[in-house]
Amino acid sequence: MSQAGKNIGDRDRPWIFRTYAGHSTAAESNKLYRGNLAKGQTGLSVAFDLPTQTGYDPDDLLAQGEVGKVGVPVAHLGDMRALFHEIPLERMNTSMTINATAPWLLSLYIAAADEQGADRALLSGTTQNDIIKEYLSRGTYVFPPAPSLKLTTDVIAWTYSNMPKWNPMNVCSYHLQEAGATPVQELSFALATAIAILDSMKAGKAIPEEDFPKAVGRISFFVNAGMRFITEMCKMRAFTELWEEICRERYGVEDERYRRFRYGVQVNSLGLTEQQPENNVYRILVEMLAVVLSKNARARAVQLPAWNEALGLPRPFDQQWSLRMQQIMAYETDLLEYADIFDGSQEVSRKVDALKAEAREELARIDTMGGAVAAVDSSYMKRQLVEANSARLAAIEAGDQVVVGVNRWIESESSPLAAGEDGAILTVPEHVEEEAVEKVKAWREARDDAAVSATLAELKSAAQEGRNIMEPSIAAAKAGVTTGEWGRVLRDVFGEYRAPTGVGQAARDDAGDLAAVRNEVELVSEKLGRRLKFLVGKPGLDGHSNGAEQIAVRARDCGMEVVYEGIRLTPAQIVNAAVEEDVHVIGLSILSGSHLALVRDVMERLRNAGADDIPVVVGGIIPDEDASLLKASGGCRRLYSKDFQLTDIMADVVKIVGSSAERAA
């Protein structure tokens, strides 16, 4: 039968429909999940808050201001139980965006499923579990690369034997693109990560040799799709062909089923704008097309951001709107009735071949360095991403890369979508953190301390001896161990890690528009009697360091002395560094929604240290009402929540320092 004459019953099955969700509390997130499933969502994608992702309990000092902000806090089995209340896990496909603490959250999930009486062999879903990209982009790493890879292979080996329908490893190139990766970097860095994982599995004999091809078949990917539709679609075709090639030639996988490139996708959030946010609806649609139109490279699961994610936390209606976009594409169009509509296109073939050739060159370069882990340790990968992101931002600043409503056609009517008392976003009340702290304390008091101590001792022994930690972790979950306690044990064994920032060697060669600012830096430095010194700080657990890195790079290129020590610092550490380094200005970058609590803490500590004359500027995702609060409290000199002209920001910072110096004189 011809494709044109296909019966409606012959349609391909649609991909899994997901929305990335979780906030406030496990109970509130459960309500959101059940509502979305009732609206036709076919899988869950769990967003965990930053303390959970980095192995801290809600009452930890580093968790201050972060609890429930960018995801749901899960501190123990009681939280996991509440998160999936009345959701039968045996029949659910669950994706969990979790990396450093993936073995622990999977253990809690298994413990909750056991309580439901679920058959572990029927549990299906994915743990992201890609720690390498965390060192490069998202920043929720905890341990050094070698033990992190061991934890990943522990999950792969255990699930292979116990949860055959589970994808234990989701190689994630999504956040590489969010950090500015080019399509070639996204291809090569992600594939290099997958190679590092598979090589580690082989070397450690985590899987019996005869079963290795089947284990390869359980590796999945999580990718990104941006606005350059043709390039993104060709990138996905290149991914499928390169992965098939690697599986066949490097690992000798003969069965075609195990060489298939299986991926889920969330389309680009980096390109969503605060300005004229209604335009984001069209951006999301175009980006989705890149991963569903080509049948031979179609996503297995799709989750779309909401139009207002650049403003803050989406409301249930906003998530519903994105879900409906998928359903309309899958069920109202005839897309699923046809074979691949790009096969035979000379233009597409040329672009795919070019991407593959460049990616192979980059893969070979990484291989000569010793692989992905070595390329992380040397800061090569990070440096490449920072440079690529610098080039992207420079193109937007210059107008060479058009962003509608941002650097072109900026005149706009006020959006009725953003009107209303809630400001078109969902906010997390401050009492959520206070209640979470009290709940975790009550949980600790109610459990059997002897059982907790015994399971933690066994977990530590397994980690020290190099045994698989999954069974000890599941036992710990059932005994009532908390996320922070699990994390503390492994930190004691493996240590913590500070990834290279990539800022030190990334530089712009073109002086051009920087000349005027450099001149002002020289003049102000002369008045100060030494080089203007700018501290760029990332307080709290927010690991999205792209903006901070670009500010640090541009400040240095403008002639300032820059202090940037990377992510995950307490307000106390930032203030201490500012005083010890005797800086002239502090820039705080906060994208997790914790700006009010963290900025207040920094300002209070500066006052206590007698250093409140140091001006503070703040950047991040800051709603207008919060901006008003920060300005009214005197908490900062300037907010840069919607600014993309980095050189203009630098000029403003220099002016602020100059004014402060004049007042002090």
N, C-alpha and C positions, 0 to 999 in steps of 0.2 A: 504494500500500500504506500502511495506517495505521502510525503510529509504534509502536503496540502490537504490530503484526504484523511488525515488521522482522525480517529474517533476521540471524543472527549475523554473516554475511559483510558486512552493510551497516553494521556498526558504524563509527563515526568512528575514525580513527587516533588512538592516544594521543599525548599530548605527549612531548617528550624527557625522559627521566629522568636527572637529574644529582645528584651530590653535590659540594659545594665542598671541594676537597681539595688538599693539598700541605704538606709539612713537612720538616724536617731536611736532606735532600739530594735531588738529582735522582734518584738511584738508588732511594732509599727511596720517594719519591713515585711513581716509575714502577711499583714493585711494588704499591703501593696502587691505582693506576689499573687495572692489568691484573687485579687481584683483583676490583675493583668491576665492571669490564666483564664478567668471567666470571659475575658474580652477576645480570646482566641490566640493568646501567646502559647507557643508549643514547647518552650524550654525556659529554664531560669538561668540568669546570669547574675551572680552574687557579687556586689561591691562591698568590700570590707573596709572599715575605717583604718586610718594610718597606724594607730597603736596595735591593732590586730595584725596588720600586715608586717609590722616590724617587731612583733613579739613583746609587747608591753601590755600590762593591765591598765584599766581606766584610772587607777589611783597612782600610777607612776608619774614622777615629775615631768618626764618627757611627753607624757600624754596630755598635759595641760592644754586646754583649748581645742584639742583635736578629736575628742570622743564623739562619734556619731556624725561627724561633719561630711566626709566624702564617702561614707559607706556605713555599714552596720557594725557595731562593736560586738565581737564574740569572744568573751573572756573564759568561757567554760562550757561544759556539756549542757547546762541549763539554758544558756543562750542559744545553742545550736538546736536544742529541742524546741524552743519557742519559735525559732526562725522558720522551722518547717512544720509547725503545728497544722494538722489536717491536710498536709500535702504528702501523699504516698510516694516515698522516695524510690520504691521499686519500679514505679511507673513514670518517673520523672527523669528528664535529661537535664542535668545541672552543671553549669559552667561556673567555676570559682576562680576569680582573678586573685590569685595568691601565689607568692613566689618563695621568699625566704622561709616562711612558715607553712608552706604547702603540706609537708608531712603531718603537721599538727592539725591543721584545719580539716584535712582529709580524714585524720583519725577521729576527730570530733564528729564528722559527717557519718563515718562508719558506725560509731557508737550510737548515734541517734537512729540510724537505720536499723541497727540490731534491736534497739528498744521497740521499733515499730514491727519487728518480726520479719523484716525484709530479707530476701535471699541476696547475699552479697554478689553472687554471680550474675544477678539481674540489674545491679546498679549501673547506670550509664551516665556519662558526663565527662568533664574535663577539669583537670587542675592545670593552670597556666604553667607554673613551675619552671619558668625560664629565668634563671638568676643572672645570666650573662648580660642580658639587655638591661637589667636593673643597675648594673655598674655604669652603663652607658647613657641611660635616659631617665628612668622613672625613680630610681633612688631608694627603693624599699629593700635593698640588700641588707644583710646583717653580718654574715660570716664571710671569711676569705673565699676566693674562688674554688680551691681544691676541696675543702669540706662541703661547700655548697653543691659542687658537682656530685659528690658522694651521696648527699641527701636526695638529690634528684634521681640518681640511679637506684637508691633504696626504694623510692616510690614506684619506679618503673618495674623493678624486679618483683616487688610485693604484689602490685596490682595485676601483673601478668599471671601470677599463680592464683590469685584470690578474686579478682574483679575483671574478668576477661572482656567485659564490654566498656571498661573505663579507659579513657585516653589519659595516660599518666603524665604526659609531657606535651605542653603546648608551646612550641617555639614561637616567640612573639616578636614579629617585626613591626607591630602596630606602633609601639612607643618609639621605635627608631625613627619613623617618619615624623612623629610628634616632636622629636628632638632635632628635626631638620634634615634627616637622611634623604639623599637622592634616591631615585628608584634603583640604581645600581648598588648603592650602599645597602639599601633595604634587602635586596636579593642576596648579596654576598655575605653581609654580616649575619643574617638569619640562617643561611645555609651553613656558614662556618660554625655557628652555634650548634646546629643540629649534628654536624660532623663531630664536634667536640663531645657531645652527649653520647653518640653512638660509639665513638672510639673509646670513651670511658667505660661504656657498658661492656665492650669487647675485652678490654684490658683487665677489667675487674671480674670478668666471668660472671656478671650479675644474672645473665640469662644463659641457659645451656646452649651450646653452639648450634645444635640442630633446631632450636626454637628461635634463633636470632632473627630470621626473616619475618616471623610472625610478630615479634616485638617491634621491629622496624615499622610494620604495618599499623601499630597503635600510636606512633608518633603523629601528632597533628600540629598545625600551625595556626597562628592568629595574626591576621594581617590588617593593613590599613589601605584605604583608597582615597586619594585626594581629588582635586578638581580637574587635573589634566586627564580627562576621560580616556582618550585613546592610549596614552602612555600607561595609565593605570591598568587598563584592560590587558594591554600587551605584557605588562609586568606579571600579571597573574598567569598568563599563558607561558611566559618564560619560567616562572616558578615551577609549574607542573612539569615542564620538559627537563629543567635542570635537576629537579629532585628525582625524577625517573632515571636520569643518567647517573646520578650519584649512587642511588640504591643499586643499580645494575652493575656499574663498573667498579665502584669502590668496595661495595659490600657483597656483591655476588648474589643479590636477591633475584631469583629467577621467576617467581610467581608475580604476575602483573598486578594482582590485587594488593600486594604488599608494597608496591612501588607507587601507588596512587598518592598524589598530593592532596591531602585532606585538610581543609582549612575552614575556620570561622573568621568572621570579619566584623569589626566596628569601623564605620567610615570615619573619615578625618574630623577630629574635633579641633585640631590646630587651626584650621581655616575658618572656624565659626567666629563671627564678629559680634562684639557688643554694640557697635554702631549698626543701625538699621537691622536689628536681629531677625526681622521677618524674612530677610533675604536668605537666611540659613536654611529655610525649608527647601528652596530650589537647590542649594548646594548639596544638601543631604540626598536629595533625589538623584542628582547627576552622579554623585559618588557611588550610590548604591548600584546604578546601572553598570558600572565598571566591573562589578563582581557577580552579577547575575545574568548578563546578556550572553556571555560566551559559555555555552554548555560544557565544553571540554575543560573549562577552568572556573566552573561555578562554585560558589561557596556552599559549604554544607550547613552553615548556620550564619545568620545575619542579625546583628544588633545595631540599631541606629541611634545616634544621639538625638536629643530633642532640640528644637529650634532655639531654645533659650539657655543652653548649657554654658554659653560664654558669660551669662549673667549670674548663674548660680544653680541651685539644685532644682531640677525640673519637677513640676507637679504631676499628679496622676494623669490629668488631661493631656499634658504635653507628651508624656510617654505614649499615651493612647494614639495621639496623632501620628507619631513615628511608626507605631505598630500598624496602623491602618495603611500607611504608605506601602509597607511590605505586602500586606494582604491584597491590596488593589493590584499590585504588580503581579503577584502569583496567581490570583483567581479571576481577575477581570480582563487581563490581557491574554493573548495567545502565546506568550513567550515559551511556556513549557510544552508546547505541542511540536516544536521544531528542533532539528539537529543544530549543530553549531553554525551560526549565521556568519562567522568570520573565517571559516575554513575556505582556503583558496584565495583569500585576499592577498595580493602581492604587497600592498602597503603594510598590512598587519604583519606579514611574514618578515619583511625587512626590519621592522621595528623590533620584533621579538628576537630575531637573530642578532641585532646590534646589542640589545640588552644582555643577551646570553653571553656574547663575546666579552663584553666589558666586565660582567660579573665573574666569568671564569678567570680573567686576569687578576681581579681583586682577590678571589679565592686563593689563587696561586700565591699571591703576595702574602696573604695571611698565613698560608700553609708554611712558607719559608721562615716565618717568624716563630713557628712552633704551634700555630693554631689560635683559636679564638681566645683562650685564656691568656696566652702570652701577649696577644694583641691588646687585651684589656690592661694587663699589668704594665705594659710599656706606655700606655695611654694613647697608642696609635689610633684605635677605633674612636675613642672619645674625642681626640683632637680633630679627626676627620669630620665628626658630627658637628662639633662647635664651628668649624670653618664653613661647613655646608650651610648651617643655620645662619651664620653671619652673612653669607652671600645672599641667602633668601631674604633676610631682613633688609639688606642694602638695596636689593632690587625693588622691594616694596617702598622703601623710603624715596628712592629715585623715581618711582612711578613706572619703572620698566615692567614690574609685575603688578597688574591691575587687580585691586580688591575693591569691588563696587561698594560704595558707601563709606570707604575708609580712606583711600587715596584718590578716588575719582567719584564724581556725582555724589558729593557729600551732603548737598542740600537735601533736606528731608522733612516730610511731615512727621509729626509725633505719632508713634505707633499705638493704636488702640489695643494691640495685643499686650503691650507692656503696662497698660493702665491698670488701676485698681489698687486696693490697699496692700495686697501681697507683693506688689512690684513684679508680678509675673514669675516669681520663683517661690520655692518652698524653703523656709528657714528652719533651722534646728534651734529650739529654745535652749537657753543657757542651763536651765535646770536639768536637761538630759544628762549632762556630764556629772552633776552632783548626785543624781539618782543612780547612775551607773557605778559611781565610786561606792556608794552605800550598799548597793546590791552585791558587788564583788566582795566587800568585807563580810557581808552576811553569809555569802556562799562559803567563804573560807571557814567561818565559825561553825557552820552546820555539818561539815564533812568529817570523815574519819581521818585524823591526822596521821595515824600509823600507816594506813593504806597509802596515803599521799606520799609519805616519806619513802616507803618501800618502792613504789613505782618510779619515783624520781631517781632513787639510787640505781635501779635497774636501767633506766634511760641513760644515766651518766655512764654506767659500765658499758652499755652497748656502743655509745658514741666513742668512748676511749678505746675500746677494743676493735672498732671498725666493723661491728656487726650491724645488720639491718635494724634501723630504729623504728620501723613501723609497728611491730607487735608491742614493744615497750610503750610506744606513744599511745596506742589504742588502750592499753591497760591503764595508762596515766589518765587518759580522757575519762574512762569509766570510774576511776577513783576520785575524780573531782579536781584534778590538777588544773591550774589556770594557764592561760596563754603566756602570761609574764613569767610564770615559774618554769614552763617548758623552755621558753626563750633563754632564761637565765642559766639553766643547766647547760645548754649547748654553747652559750657565750663563754661560760667557764671552761669548757672543753676546747672549743675551736678558736676563741678570741673574736674580736670585732674587726671590721675592715673599713678603711677609708679609701674609697676609690679615687683615682686621679680625676682632677676637675677638667682637664683639657684646655684650661684657660691660659696656662703659662706660655704655650708656643703658638697658639692661634692668633694670627694678626692680619689686619687689613694692610695691603700694600699701597692702596690709593689714599693720598692725603686729602686731595680735593676739598670736600665740604668740611673736613676736620680742621683746616688751617686756622680759621677764625677762632674756633674753640681752643685750639692749642695755644694760640696767642694769648687768650684770656687766662688760661691756666698758668702760663708763664708770668703774667702780670700779677695775678693773685698770689702765686708762689713767692714772688719777689717781696710782696707786702708781708707775707707770713714769715719770711726769713728761711723757708725750707719748702720742699716740694709738697704741693697739696696732696693730702692722703685721704683716700676714700675707702671705708670699710663696707663691703657688700655682705650682708648676713642673711642666712636662711634659718630663721628660728622655728622650733617645733619639728614635726616629723614629715613635713611636706618635702618630698624628694624631687618634685618637678623643678629642676634647676635650670632649664633652658633660658628663662628670662634673666635670672641672676647671672648666668655665665655671659650672656650677651652684654649686659650692663657692665660687668667687670672688664670684658674685652674692650668695649668701646671707651670706657674710662681710661684704661691703660693706653689705648691708641690716641687718646686726646692729651696724653702727657701726664696724667695723674699717677701717683703711686697707689697701687690697689692692694687691699688686704681682702682675700677671699679664701676661706678655709673649707668651702664645700657645704654639704647639707647637714641637717639634723643636729643643730646646735641649740642649747638652751638659751633663754634670754640672759641668764647669768654669764654664760660663756661669751656671748656677743659683747655684753657690756664690759666684761673683764678684758677682752681683746681690744676694745675701743680705747680703754684707759691705758692699757700697757703699750699699745702701739701709738698712742697720742694722735688719734685721727682727727681730721677736721670735719668730717661728715659721715653719717651712717645711712646706708640704704638697706631697707628690709624688703625682702621679696617673700610674699605669702599668698599661695594660691589655694589653700585648703579650706578657706572660710573662717580661719581662726585669727584673723587680723585684729579684732577688737581685744581679745584677751592677751595676745602676744605683744601687741604694740603697747598696751597699758603696762604690761610687766616690764618691758624694756625701759619705758620712760620712768617708771617708779625706781628701777634699779639705777638708772643714770642720776636721778635726783639724790638717791641715797649715797651714791659715790661722789657727789659733788661735781658731776660732769654733765649736768643738764644744759650746759651752754653749747654742747655739740648738737648741731642741727640734725634732725632725723627726717628722711624722706621714705615713702612707702610705695611699693608697686604690687600689683596682684589683681585678683578678681574681687573688687570691692563695690558692693551695691551703693547707690547714691545715698540712701539713708544712713549707712554705716560711714560713708565718707563724711557726711555732715557731723556725725558723732565724733569722729576722730579729729576733725578740724576744730570743733567747738571745745573739745577737751584740751586743746593745745598739745595733742599727742604727736603731731608731726607738722613739719613745715610745708610739705607738698605731697600730693597723691598723684600717682601716674598709672591709674587703673585702665585707661583707655588709650594711652599714648603708644605710638609705634615708631615715632621719629626719635631714634636713640640719640642722635647728635644734638637735637634740640633739648632733650632731657639733660644731656651733659652740660650744655650751655647754661641751663637753668640751675643745675647743681653748683656750678662754678660761681654763678651770681649769688646764690644763697650763702656760700662760704665767704665770698667777698664781703657781703653785707654784714655777716656775723663778725668778721675780722674788724671791720670799721667800727661796729658798736663796741667791741671789746677794747679797741684803742681809745 
